[in-house]
Amino acid sequence: MADTELDKVSSEPVVAVSNVDTAEVPSAEWGWSGESIKTFRFFGWLFAAFLLVMIIGNHEGRVEDWYLIGFAAVMVILLVRDVIMRRKPR
């Protein structure tokens, strides 16, 4: 059976694979430290499309349509800006 207890005697620091300081990101000690950028982008695009699909509905006024289009446009602008900013070297 594998030993699952941590070695309390060892005084060597744990080196994270991602080179993230555990003082800044406490979850790095457990092996996860970061964001799922691709997942956030996917759901951002999905949500923007969903806002535009919501235009098809049983409402009579057009004010709701303008709000849906406006919020979807803001999301698309932010998503495109994020793609462009991440491509640029720092």
Backbone torsions as a table, in degrees:
resi	resn	phi	psi	omega
1	MET	NA	139.2	-177.2
2	ALA	-75.9	144.2	178.5
3	ASP	-81.3	120.6	-177.4
4	THR	-102.0	-3.0	-180.0
5	GLU	-78.8	146.5	176.5
6	LEU	-77.8	146.3	179.4
7	ASP	-77.7	105.5	-177.1
8	LYS	-76.1	-21.7	-175.2
9	VAL	-77.6	-30.3	-176.2
10	SER	-67.5	129.3	178.5
11	SER	-106.2	8.0	179.8
12	GLU	-75.7	137.2	179.3
13	PRO	-69.9	147.8	177.4
14	VAL	-81.5	126.2	-179.2
15	VAL	-95.7	120.5	178.4
16	ALA	-78.4	143.1	-179.3
17	VAL	-68.4	-32.8	-176.0
18	SER	-86.8	3.1	-179.5
19	ASN	56.1	40.6	178.8
20	VAL	-103.6	133.5	179.0
21	ASP	-71.2	123.2	-177.9
22	THR	-69.7	-16.4	175.3
23	ALA	-71.0	-33.0	179.6
24	GLU	-85.5	-37.2	-177.8
25	VAL	-125.8	93.6	-176.4
26	PRO	-61.3	-29.5	-178.4
27	SER	-70.5	-8.8	177.8
28	ALA	-65.0	-26.7	177.5
29	GLU	-64.4	-29.4	-176.5
30	TRP	-93.4	1.7	175.5
31	GLY	99.7	-3.4	178.4
32	TRP	-124.8	123.1	174.9
33	SER	-154.3	101.9	178.4
34	GLY	158.6	-176.8	179.6
35	GLU	-118.1	151.4	176.3
36	SER	-92.5	83.7	-173.9
37	ILE	-60.2	-44.5	-177.9
38	LYS	-63.6	-37.7	178.9
39	THR	-67.5	-43.0	178.7
40	PHE	-62.1	-42.4	178.9
41	ARG	-64.1	-44.0	-179.6
42	PHE	-58.1	-49.7	-179.3
43	PHE	-69.5	-27.9	174.3
44	GLY	-64.1	-47.5	177.7
45	TRP	-65.0	-39.6	179.4
46	LEU	-63.3	-42.2	-179.8
47	PHE	-68.1	-38.2	177.5
48	ALA	-63.9	-41.7	177.2
49	ALA	-65.3	-38.9	178.5
50	PHE	-62.2	-39.0	177.6
51	LEU	-61.8	-39.4	179.4
52	LEU	-72.2	-32.6	177.2
53	VAL	-68.6	-28.7	179.9
54	MET	-68.1	-9.4	175.7
55	ILE	-63.5	-34.3	177.4
56	ILE	-74.7	110.1	-177.0
57	GLY	-166.8	-171.2	-176.4
58	ASN	-102.0	19.9	178.5
59	HIS	-86.6	150.3	-175.4
60	GLU	-96.8	-34.6	-178.0
61	GLY	-77.9	161.8	179.9
62	ARG	-103.7	-2.1	179.5
63	VAL	-63.9	-39.9	179.1
64	GLU	-62.1	-38.7	179.5
65	ASP	-61.6	-42.3	-179.0
66	TRP	-66.2	-38.3	176.4
67	TYR	-64.9	-43.4	179.2
68	LEU	-63.0	-43.3	178.7
69	ILE	-65.1	-41.2	179.9
70	GLY	-63.9	-46.9	179.2
71	PHE	-65.5	-38.8	177.2
72	ALA	-65.1	-39.7	179.2
73	ALA	-65.5	-40.7	177.6
74	VAL	-62.8	-41.8	178.6
75	MET	-63.7	-42.6	179.7
76	VAL	-64.3	-41.8	178.0
77	ILE	-61.2	-43.8	179.0
78	LEU	-65.7	-38.7	179.2
79	LEU	-67.6	-42.1	178.6
80	VAL	-66.4	-40.8	177.3
81	ARG	-61.2	-40.9	178.9
82	ASP	-63.6	-42.1	178.6
83	VAL	-62.9	-43.5	-178.8
84	ILE	-67.4	-43.4	-178.3
85	MET	-67.0	-32.7	179.5
86	ARG	-77.4	-21.2	177.4
87	ARG	-78.1	-28.9	-178.7
88	LYS	-69.8	135.1	174.0
89	PRO	-73.3	144.3	-178.2
90	ARG	-85.9	NA	NA
